[in-house]
Amino acid sequence: MRTIWAPWRMDFIASKKEPGCLFCNKLKEKKDRENLILYRSRHCFVIMNLYPYNNGHLMVVPNIHTPSIENLHDDMLLDFSKVTQYSIKCLNDLMKPEGFNLGINMGAAAGAGIKEHVHLHVVPRWAGDTNFMTTVSETKVIPEHILNTYDNLLKIFTK
């Protein structure tokens, strides 16, 4: 079995959680840059992961508070898929990744960090984006400040 090290995620795990649902709270606030929300559609939104696995790590989140995609009606599910597709296009246009990891973790046993509100991770990948820094020194190198990435992606998302 291979081990994937992500020690920088401890900041998220150990952080004080705000009351209520993180995603619902961010969606209501209308402070998109501060909350790293890049895009809003009729049924979902795109938010950058504050504790990314890689530069450009996004999450596609339904607007309704639900733990499972089973609860999304057809229009919501189509929008969820279309916004995921659009997110990949935007990341390709700006960052030119060589691949992507897409994932939905439903339930604590599946590794969901926010198990009460389903969301899909879109993680751009490049050959060699994992190296000795992550495994030996427990350090992840993110080459660009998250707000710079936000500003650059926002230009692409709002074209």
N, C-alpha and C positions, 0 to 999 in steps of 0.2 A: 504494500500500500504506500502511495506517495502522500506526503504531507504538504499542504499548502499553508504557508505562514502568512498571517495578516495581523501582526501585533499592533499596528497603528489603529486597528478597529477597537482596541480596548478603550480608547477615548470615548467612543460611542457607548460601549457596553457599560462603562463606569460613570458616564455622565448622569447628572440629575435629570430625570424625565419631567417634562412639563405636564400639568394635568390635562386630561383629554387626549384626543388623537393628534399626533404631530402633524399628519397630512391635512386633516380637517382644519386644524388651527391655522396652518400656513395658507391654505386655500382661502380662508375667510379674511385674512389680514390685508390683502391687496398691497403688500409690500414686496413686489415680485423680485426686485434685485436683491434686497436684503435676505429674502427667503430662497433665493436661487431658482425661482420659477421662471422657466424660459418660454413656456407656451401654454395657452389655455384653449381647449376646444369645447365643444358642447357638453361632452360627457367625461372628459378627463383632462389632466394637465401633465406637463413635463417639468420635473425638478431635478436639479443637480444633487448628487449625493455629497453631503458635507464631509463624509469620511470615505472617500473613493478608493476603490481597488486600483483604479487607473485614471489618468487624466481624461476628462470627458465622460466619466461615469454618470449616467442619467437614470432616472426612474420615471416610468409612465404609471400614473396613478388615477384610478377612477375617481370622479367627483363624489360618488356616493360612498358612504362608510360601510364597507362590507369585507369580511375576511376571505371571501372566495370568489373566483370568477364564475362559479355556478350561479351567483345571484345577479349577474349582469344580463339585462335583456338584450335582444339581438342588436338594437341600435347602439347600445353602450359597448357591446363586444366588438362590433364592427369599428366603432370610433377608436377603441382601445388598440385594435390591430393597425388601423390606419395611422394613428399617432405614433405607434412604435415604428412603423415603416418610415414615416416622415422623419423621426428622430435619427434613424440609421442613415437616411439620405443626408441630413444636415451634418452629422458627424463625418460622413464620407466626404462631403464637400469641403469642410474646414480642415479636418485632421488627417484624412487619408489613411485610416487604419488598415491593417492587413487582414483583420478578422474581427469578430464580435463574439462575446458571450452574452446570451440572453437567458434570463431566468426568473421564475416565479417560485418563491418559497411560501407555501401555504401551511400555516401551523407551526408551532414551536418545534415540534419534532423534525420538521423539514428545514429548520434553521432560520425561520422568519424572525428578523429583529423587531419588526412591527407587525405582529401577527393579526391584529384586529383590522387592518386595512390593507387589502391585497395591492400589490404593486409589482411591476416588471422591471428588472434591472437590465440596462443596456450598457455593456462594458466594452469599449473599443480596445482592441488588442494589436500589438505589434510584435514581430519576431524579436526575441531577446528582451521583452519588457519585464521579465523576472530575472533576477541576477543575484549575485552574492550579497548585495546590500540587504535584501529582504530576508534571506535565510541566515546570514552570519551576524549581521549587526542589528537585526530587527528594525530596519529602517526602510521605508518606502520612499522612493524618489519620485515626486510629482514635479515635472519640469516647469510648470507654469502656475502662478498664483490663481486660486479658484475664481476670484472676481475677474481676472483678465480672461480666463477661459469663458466665464459667463458672458462677458461683454462681446467676445468674439463669436460665441455661439448665438447670442441674441441677434446679431446682425444677419446670420444665416436663417434663423428661425422666422424672422420677421420680413424676409424678402417678399 
